[in-house]
Amino acid sequence: MNKIKLLFAGVVCSMMAVAQSYEGSIEFRMETNKDTTTNIYYVKGNDVKLDQIGKKSGKVEGSFVFDLANNQVKFVNPVRKVWGEHKSETAAAIKGQCVSSKGTGTKTVQNIKCVEYTVKNTEENTVITYWIATGKYDFFMPLVKLWNRKDKQSIYFNQIKDLPKGSMPLLSEEKQISDGKLISKLEVTKIAKGSLDASKVAIPADYKKFEQK
């Protein structure tokens, strides 16, 4: 009987964990002094698709598909209707030391309360402030580590210690320490929570695998 109770409790806990995980789409804008781009995450369980929207066309010009369960990333080219294996970039070297700290400030982004965290590196003359929501974005931290991008927004985020499970920044600003100049800004502009069809996070069946010659 005790074994049955434990098994039942385990199933209930698993169901609760799944129910609490985010499913739906998250649109965000990345601004630099050179360009502004729009991207959309589609999230369903351990599968995530990132669509990159063309500034002029307003259409999907490229995508990445993340299989978080198997630590795999694939790129998708909708123009040529091909896909391929995406190799992780070499980890970027950090000069000096990144010091992360949790602030006392809060900010509401898309009607969601976010807590302030900062990561500062004096030698790189960089400080990034992240406004982080917690509780249900289980996909985000594993995705950032798997993708291993070289931009400072991603690199510095990985330096934050003891973030609660399910954390994700809804707004972040990268600035120069010396003069406060804004270098980049990432902001979530739309969140649409809801059930997604599995095809939304999958590579279309008629796309062919890209074979490098």
C-alpha positions in Angstrom: 0.0 0.0 0.0 2.8 2.4 0.9 4.5 1.7 -2.5 1.2 2.5 -4.2 0.9 5.8 -2.3 4.5 6.8 -3.1 3.9 6.0 -6.8 0.7 8.0 -6.8 2.5 10.9 -5.1 5.3 10.8 -7.7 2.8 10.9 -10.6 0.9 13.8 -9.0 4.2 15.7 -8.5 5.2 15.1 -12.1 1.8 16.3 -13.4 2.1 19.4 -11.3 5.6 20.1 -12.6 4.3 19.8 -16.2 1.3 21.9 -15.5 3.4 24.7 -14.0 5.8 24.8 -17.0 5.2 27.5 -19.5 3.6 26.6 -22.8 2.8 29.2 -25.5 4.7 32.0 -27.3 7.0 34.8 -26.1 7.9 37.6 -28.5 10.9 39.8 -27.7 12.8 42.7 -29.3 16.6 43.1 -29.3 17.9 46.6 -29.8 21.5 47.6 -30.4 23.1 50.8 -31.7 23.2 49.2 -35.1 19.9 47.3 -35.4 16.6 46.2 -33.9 15.4 42.6 -34.4 12.2 40.7 -33.4 12.2 37.1 -32.3 9.5 34.7 -31.1 9.9 31.7 -28.8 7.4 28.8 -29.2 7.5 26.6 -26.2 6.0 23.1 -25.6 7.5 20.9 -23.0 11.2 20.3 -23.8 10.8 21.5 -27.4 11.4 25.1 -28.2 11.4 26.9 -31.6 12.9 30.4 -32.0 11.7 32.3 -35.1 13.7 35.2 -36.3 11.5 37.8 -38.0 12.8 39.9 -40.9 12.8 43.6 -40.2 11.5 44.5 -43.7 9.6 41.4 -44.7 7.9 40.8 -41.4 8.2 37.1 -42.1 10.2 34.3 -40.6 13.6 34.4 -42.2 15.3 31.8 -40.0 14.7 29.5 -37.0 16.4 27.4 -34.4 14.8 24.3 -33.0 15.9 23.2 -29.5 15.4 19.7 -28.1 16.2 20.3 -24.5 15.7 16.7 -23.5 18.5 15.5 -25.8 20.6 18.7 -25.8 20.3 19.2 -29.6 19.9 22.3 -31.7 18.9 22.5 -35.3 18.8 25.4 -37.7 16.0 25.9 -40.1 16.0 27.9 -43.4 12.4 28.5 -44.5 13.5 30.2 -47.8 15.4 27.1 -49.0 13.2 24.7 -47.0 16.2 22.9 -45.4 17.4 22.2 -41.9 20.7 21.0 -40.4 22.5 20.3 -37.1 23.7 23.4 -35.3 27.1 23.1 -33.7 27.5 24.9 -30.4 29.9 27.8 -30.5 33.1 27.8 -28.5 32.6 29.3 -25.1 33.5 33.0 -25.1 36.3 34.0 -22.8 35.6 36.6 -20.1 38.2 39.2 -19.2 38.4 40.0 -15.6 35.6 38.9 -13.2 31.9 39.1 -13.4 30.2 40.1 -10.1 26.5 39.3 -9.9 24.1 40.6 -7.3 20.4 40.6 -6.6 19.0 44.1 -6.2 16.0 45.3 -4.2 14.2 46.8 -7.1 11.2 45.3 -8.9 9.6 46.1 -12.2 6.4 45.0 -13.9 6.9 43.8 -17.5 3.9 42.5 -19.5 1.9 42.5 -16.2 4.5 40.2 -14.6 6.5 41.2 -11.5 10.3 41.0 -12.1 13.2 41.2 -9.7 16.4 43.2 -10.4 19.7 41.4 -10.9 22.9 43.0 -12.1 26.1 41.6 -13.5 29.1 43.9 -13.5 32.6 43.5 -15.0 34.9 46.4 -14.5 37.6 45.2 -16.9 35.1 44.8 -19.7 33.6 48.1 -18.8 30.2 46.5 -18.8 27.2 46.2 -16.5 24.0 44.4 -17.4 20.8 44.8 -15.4 18.3 42.0 -15.8 14.6 42.1 -14.7 13.8 38.5 -14.0 10.5 36.7 -13.7 10.5 33.4 -11.9 8.4 30.3 -11.5 7.4 28.8 -14.8 9.9 29.5 -17.6 11.7 26.1 -17.1 13.0 26.1 -20.7 15.0 29.3 -20.6 18.1 28.6 -18.5 18.8 25.2 -20.2 18.3 26.8 -23.6 20.8 29.6 -22.9 23.4 27.1 -21.8 22.8 24.8 -24.7 22.8 27.5 -27.4 26.0 29.0 -25.9 25.9 32.3 -27.7 28.8 34.8 -27.5 26.8 38.0 -26.9 27.3 39.5 -23.5 23.6 39.4 -22.7 23.8 35.6 -22.8 27.3 35.2 -21.3 26.6 37.5 -18.3 23.2 35.9 -17.6 25.0 32.6 -17.1 27.1 34.3 -14.4 24.2 34.9 -12.1 24.3 32.6 -9.1 21.5 30.8 -7.4 18.7 31.8 -9.7 15.4 30.1 -8.8 14.2 27.3 -11.2 12.1 28.7 -14.0 13.7 32.1 -14.2 13.7 34.3 -17.3 14.6 37.9 -17.9 11.7 39.9 -19.4 13.9 43.0 -19.7 17.6 43.5 -19.7 19.9 46.4 -20.5 23.6 46.3 -21.3 25.5 49.6 -20.5 29.1 50.8 -20.4 30.2 51.5 -16.8 32.3 54.5 -17.7 29.6 56.7 -19.3 26.3 54.8 -18.9 25.9 54.4 -22.6 23.3 51.9 -23.6 24.8 49.1 -25.8 21.9 46.6 -26.1 18.4 46.2 -24.7 16.3 43.0 -24.8 12.6 43.3 -23.9 9.7 40.9 -24.0 6.9 42.6 -25.9 4.2 40.0 -25.9 3.4 36.8 -24.0 0.7 34.5 -25.2 0.3 31.5 -22.9 -1.7 28.6 -24.2 -1.6 25.1 -25.7 0.4 24.7 -28.9 0.2 22.1 -31.6 3.3 20.0 -31.7 3.9 21.1 -35.3 4.6 24.7 -34.1 7.9 23.6 -32.5 8.9 21.0 -35.1 10.7 21.2 -38.4 8.1 21.0 -41.3 7.9 17.5 -42.7 8.7 18.6 -46.3 12.0 20.3 -45.4 15.1 18.4 -46.4 18.3 18.0 -44.3 21.1 20.2 -45.4 24.1 18.2 -46.4 27.4 20.1 -46.5 29.6 19.0 -49.4 
